[in-house]
Amino acid sequence: MRSAVAGVVVAVVVLVAAGWLFQNAITGRSSARQADQPARTADGRPDLNGIWQALNTANFDIQAHAARPAQAVIPAAPRSGVAGLVRATHVELPHPLVRPLGAVGGVPAGESVVEGDEIPYQPWAAAKKKENAEHWLERDPEIKCYMPGVPRATYMPYPFQILQGTNTIVMAYEFAGASRTIHLGTVSDSPAPTWMGWSRGRWEGDSLVVEVTDFNEETWFDRAGNFHSDQLHVTERYTPTSAIICSTRPRSPTRTCSRARGRSACRCTGGSNRARSFSSTSAWSSSRS
């Protein structure tokens, strides 16, 4: 088995991604209520029910990135001509296929959601990531309207809904009609690898911890070509808090990869009539032969 990446912790799973979450206008509540204790369900668990959305740039690139005219660009041509008579700014230009989008197709600058801003790809995997980025228009599953997978589904620029029950929690995403069920009780193994994986959850105090496995290898983490194998293992942690700071811990790295950490901050509003905050963290590891 060749290991692509492992032990990487990224603050991009479920409402993290180094960004702020918008406050839903329908609550009509003062921002002062954000410091209140989290609401609870009838069984005493933190109430995560509601409509949520992450506002960040992680879907463009989970690593730090500067603003660009487009996700797909053509390299700037070598400078030629007499100095002072040629264009002063030597820049990349949008690919002809996305040029009609104008400013809409631009990529905003964004901070990294990977602590240390480094993903410990092996050389062959780093080369593939670069190749993916160069062929973004042909390869990105988002362009093909495929289900985005986890964690990407949650930090795409669309709202999603959490429906919380006693034994199961459903997360319904707007993009591609994707959804997944988090099983809190005993559940059998996944019958086959899938786009959204197989989610098993448990409560650790006020934190909902979700282990997601059994992925196929068809999804990406972002539009920059960051990818994984079918051995991807995502760990999510949802913690209601009055603070809006989220820190993460790495998974144990394999012998082929270094250790990375991630952190983020977030604030959000659920579907109830009170503003709520919670932090969410994630770790993921992936290997492939």
C-alpha positions in Angstrom: 0.0 0.0 0.0 1.4 3.4 -1.0 0.3 6.1 1.5 -0.8 9.3 -0.1 -1.3 11.3 3.0 -2.0 10.5 6.6 -2.3 12.0 10.0 -3.5 15.3 8.6 -5.8 17.4 10.7 -7.7 20.0 8.8 -10.2 22.5 10.3 -12.5 22.1 7.4 -14.9 19.4 8.4 -18.3 20.7 9.4 -18.5 24.4 10.1 -14.8 24.9 10.6 -12.6 26.0 7.8 -11.1 29.1 9.4 -14.2 31.2 8.7 -17.2 32.7 10.4 -20.7 31.3 10.0 -23.4 33.7 9.1 -26.1 34.5 11.5 -29.5 33.5 10.2 -31.8 36.6 9.9 -34.9 34.7 10.9 -33.8 34.4 14.5 -34.3 38.1 15.1 -32.2 37.7 18.2 -29.6 40.1 19.5 -25.9 39.0 19.1 -25.7 39.1 22.9 -27.6 35.8 23.1 -24.6 34.1 21.4 -23.0 33.9 24.8 -25.8 31.9 26.3 -25.6 28.2 27.1 -26.4 25.9 24.2 -30.0 24.7 23.8 -30.6 21.0 24.6 -32.9 18.3 23.4 -35.4 16.4 25.5 -32.8 13.8 26.3 -30.3 16.4 27.5 -28.0 16.4 24.5 -26.8 19.6 22.9 -29.4 20.7 20.3 -27.7 20.9 16.9 -31.0 21.0 14.9 -31.1 23.8 12.4 -29.9 25.3 9.1 -26.2 26.0 9.0 -23.7 27.4 6.6 -19.9 27.9 6.7 -18.6 31.1 5.2 -15.0 30.6 4.1 -12.9 29.9 1.1 -12.0 26.3 1.9 -13.9 25.0 -1.1 -11.5 26.9 -3.4 -8.4 25.6 -1.6 -8.0 24.3 2.0 -4.5 25.7 2.0 -3.6 29.4 2.1 -4.1 31.0 -1.3 -3.9 34.4 -2.9 -6.7 35.9 -5.0 -6.6 34.8 -8.6 -8.5 35.8 -11.7 -10.0 32.3 -12.0 -9.6 28.7 -10.8 -8.4 27.7 -14.2 -5.8 30.0 -15.7 -3.3 30.1 -18.5 0.3 31.0 -17.4 1.5 34.5 -18.1 3.5 34.7 -21.3 7.2 35.6 -21.1 7.7 39.4 -21.0 8.9 40.8 -24.2 9.1 44.1 -25.9 10.6 47.5 -24.9 10.3 48.3 -21.2 7.7 51.0 -20.7 5.9 50.2 -23.9 4.5 46.8 -22.8 1.9 45.9 -20.2 3.3 46.7 -16.8 1.5 43.9 -14.9 2.6 40.4 -15.9 -0.2 38.1 -14.7 -2.0 34.8 -15.3 -5.2 35.1 -17.4 -8.4 33.1 -17.0 -8.7 30.0 -19.1 -10.8 30.7 -22.3 -13.5 28.4 -21.1 -14.1 30.3 -17.9 -13.3 33.8 -19.2 -16.9 34.6 -20.0 -17.7 34.4 -16.2 -15.6 37.5 -15.6 -15.3 38.5 -12.0 -17.8 35.8 -11.0 -15.2 33.2 -11.8 -12.5 34.7 -9.6 -10.9 33.0 -6.7 -11.0 35.0 -3.4 -7.9 35.0 -1.2 -8.2 32.8 1.9 -6.4 31.5 5.0 -5.3 28.0 5.4 -7.5 25.6 7.3 -4.6 23.2 7.7 -2.4 24.1 10.6 1.1 24.6 9.4 -0.4 24.9 5.9 1.2 21.7 4.8 -0.3 18.4 3.6 2.3 15.7 3.9 1.8 14.2 0.4 4.2 11.6 -0.8 6.1 12.8 -4.0 3.8 10.9 -6.3 0.7 12.2 -4.6 2.0 15.8 -4.6 2.5 15.5 -8.4 -1.0 14.2 -8.8 -2.4 17.0 -6.8 -0.6 19.5 -9.0 -1.9 17.7 -12.1 -5.4 17.7 -10.7 -5.2 21.5 -10.3 -4.0 21.9 -13.8 -6.9 19.8 -15.1 -9.5 21.2 -12.7 -12.2 21.8 -15.4 -12.1 18.1 -16.5 -11.6 16.4 -13.1 -13.2 18.2 -10.2 -16.2 16.1 -9.1 -18.0 19.4 -8.2 -18.1 20.4 -11.8 -19.7 17.1 -12.7 -22.3 17.6 -10.0 -21.3 14.5 -8.1 -21.9 14.2 -4.4 -19.1 16.2 -2.7 -18.1 13.7 0.1 -17.0 14.5 3.6 -15.7 16.9 4.7 -16.2 19.0 1.5 -20.0 18.9 1.6 -20.1 21.1 4.7 -17.9 24.0 3.7 -19.2 24.4 0.2 -21.0 27.7 -0.3 -24.5 26.3 0.4 -26.5 25.8 3.6 -27.2 22.4 5.0 -29.6 21.1 7.6 -29.0 19.0 10.7 -32.0 16.8 11.8 -31.1 15.4 15.3 -32.8 12.3 16.7 -32.0 10.1 19.6 -30.3 7.2 17.7 -29.6 8.9 14.4 -28.7 12.3 13.1 -29.3 13.2 9.4 -27.3 15.8 7.6 -28.9 17.1 4.4 -26.8 19.1 2.0 -28.1 21.4 -0.7 -25.4 20.6 -3.3 -26.3 17.5 -5.4 -29.0 16.6 -3.0 -26.4 14.8 -0.9 -27.2 13.5 2.6 -25.9 11.1 5.2 -27.0 9.4 8.4 -24.9 9.5 11.5 -25.6 6.2 13.4 -25.4 6.7 17.2 -26.2 3.1 18.0 -24.8 -0.2 16.8 -24.8 -0.5 13.1 -23.4 -3.0 10.6 -20.6 -2.2 8.3 -21.2 -0.3 5.1 -22.2 -2.7 2.2 -19.9 -0.8 -0.2 -17.7 2.3 -0.5 -19.8 5.4 -1.2 -19.4 9.1 -2.0 -20.5 10.3 1.4 -18.9 7.5 3.5 -20.3 5.6 6.5 -20.8 7.7 9.6 -20.8 6.4 13.2 -21.3 8.8 16.0 -21.0 9.0 19.7 -21.4 11.6 22.4 -18.4 12.5 24.5 -19.9 14.9 27.0 -21.3 17.8 25.0 -19.3 16.9 21.9 -20.7 14.8 19.1 -17.8 12.8 17.6 -18.3 11.2 14.2 -16.1 8.7 12.5 -16.6 8.5 8.8 -15.1 5.6 6.7 -15.9 3.5 3.7 -15.4 6.2 1.1 -14.7 5.7 -2.6 -11.8 7.7 -3.9 -13.8 9.9 -6.3 -14.2 13.0 -4.2 -11.8 15.9 -3.6 -11.3 18.2 -0.7 -11.4 21.4 -2.8 -11.1 22.9 -6.2 -7.3 23.0 -5.9 -7.0 19.3 -6.6 -6.4 18.0 -3.0 -7.5 14.4 -3.1 -7.6 11.2 -1.1 -7.7 7.4 -1.5 -10.5 5.0 -0.6 -8.8 4.5 2.8 -9.8 8.0 3.9 -10.9 8.2 7.5 -12.5 11.5 8.7 -13.1 12.3 12.4 -15.5 15.1 13.1 -16.2 16.7 16.5 -19.1 19.1 17.1 -19.0 21.0 20.4 -21.6 23.7 21.3 -19.7 26.5 23.0 -20.1 30.2 23.8 -16.5 30.7 22.6 -16.0 30.8 18.9 -12.6 29.3 18.8 -11.9 25.8 17.5 -8.7 23.8 17.9 -7.9 20.4 16.6 -5.6 17.5 17.3 -3.9 15.3 14.6 -4.6 11.7 14.1 -1.6 9.4 14.6 0.5 9.7 11.4 1.7 6.7 9.5 5.4 6.0 9.0 5.3 7.7 5.6 3.9 11.0 6.7 4.7 13.9 9.0 2.2 15.3 11.5 0.0 18.3 10.8 -2.5 20.2 12.9 -5.5 22.4 12.2 -7.5 25.0 13.9 -10.4 27.3 13.1 -13.1 29.6 14.5 -16.8 29.6 13.8 -20.1 31.0 14.8 -23.5 29.9 13.5 -27.2 30.1 14.0 -29.5 27.1 14.1 -33.1 26.9 13.1 -34.4 27.6 16.6 -35.2 31.1 17.9 -31.9 31.6 19.6 -28.4 32.2 18.2 -26.0 29.4 19.0 -22.3 28.8 18.6 -20.4 25.6 18.4 -17.0 24.5 17.4 -16.2 21.6 15.0 -13.0 19.9 14.4 -11.8 17.2 12.1 -8.9 14.9 11.4 -8.4 12.8 8.4 -5.9 10.2 7.2 -5.6 8.4 3.9 -3.4 5.8 2.3 -3.3 3.9 -0.9 -1.3 1.1 -2.5 
